[in-house]
């Protein structure tokens, strides 16, 4: 997936999030993974790839 802003579904909420190819550690398995979601205006700041479902995107800036 390309880096950028997306509409995603996370924890039952539709949110705008930025996807980046950062390396992170899966807190359940302890394994290193690539892909992190950074949420805008949400209680949680980040989630690993696979925890959020992409609804639309990547979003493009307005003309």
Helices and strands as residue ranges (DSSP letters): E 4-10, E 13-25, E 32-39, E 46-48, E 53-57
